[in-house]
Amino acid sequence: MNEATMFKIIVDGEGAMFSITMKKRAYFFFLSNQFVGARVAPTTDPDLGIVELSGYSIHKILKNWERLHLVMLPRNPSRR
């Protein structure tokens, strides 16, 4: 997987996730045994993102979403 790409697809025993990373936002589309829907989070490229921090696990992404989507917020306001 090339981490510089703006598209990510994960398929595992929990379901499937497709993400699109834009300049300021990342869009996540889920189809799993836990959740069907979409989520949005800020982007901080080139830093690690939600998918990498979760070890590419759909279950971990969904379970820890409330914490993970906040990790994406820039620490330096000038980055926006």
C-alpha positions in Angstrom: 0.0 0.0 0.0 1.3 3.4 -0.9 0.7 5.8 2.1 0.9 8.8 -0.2 -2.3 7.9 -2.0 -5.6 9.6 -1.1 -7.7 6.4 -1.4 -7.6 3.5 1.0 -9.7 0.3 0.9 -9.7 -2.2 3.8 -11.5 -5.5 3.6 -11.3 -7.8 6.6 -13.4 -10.2 8.7 -15.2 -7.2 10.2 -16.4 -5.7 6.8 -15.1 -3.1 4.4 -14.0 0.5 4.6 -13.2 2.9 1.9 -11.6 6.3 2.7 -11.0 9.4 0.6 -8.5 11.9 1.9 -8.9 15.5 0.6 -6.8 18.5 1.5 -8.7 19.3 4.8 -11.0 16.3 5.4 -10.9 12.6 5.3 -14.2 10.7 4.4 -14.7 7.2 5.7 -17.4 4.9 4.3 -18.1 1.7 6.3 -19.9 -1.5 5.7 -19.3 -3.8 8.7 -21.1 -6.0 11.2 -21.1 -3.1 13.6 -21.9 -0.1 11.5 -23.1 1.0 8.1 -22.5 4.6 7.3 -20.0 7.4 6.9 -17.7 9.5 9.1 -15.7 12.6 8.5 -12.4 13.7 10.2 -9.9 16.5 9.7 -6.7 15.5 7.8 -3.2 16.2 9.0 -1.1 14.7 6.1 1.7 13.7 6.1 1.3 12.7 9.8 -0.2 9.3 10.8 -3.9 9.1 10.4 -6.8 7.2 11.8 -6.3 4.1 9.6 -2.6 3.8 10.5 -3.1 4.5 14.2 -5.7 1.7 14.3 -3.4 -0.9 12.7 -5.7 -1.0 9.6 -8.4 -2.6 11.7 -12.0 -1.6 10.9 -13.1 -2.8 14.4 -10.5 -0.6 16.1 -11.4 2.4 13.9 -15.1 2.2 14.8 -14.6 1.3 18.5 -12.1 4.2 19.1 -13.6 6.8 16.7 -14.4 9.4 19.4 -10.7 9.4 20.4 -9.2 8.8 17.0 -10.9 11.6 15.1 -9.6 14.1 17.6 -6.1 12.9 17.1 -6.3 14.2 13.6 -6.7 17.8 14.8 -3.7 19.9 14.0 -1.7 20.9 17.1 -0.4 24.0 15.4 -3.3 26.4 14.2 -1.1 27.7 11.3 -1.4 24.3 9.6 -5.0 24.9 8.6 
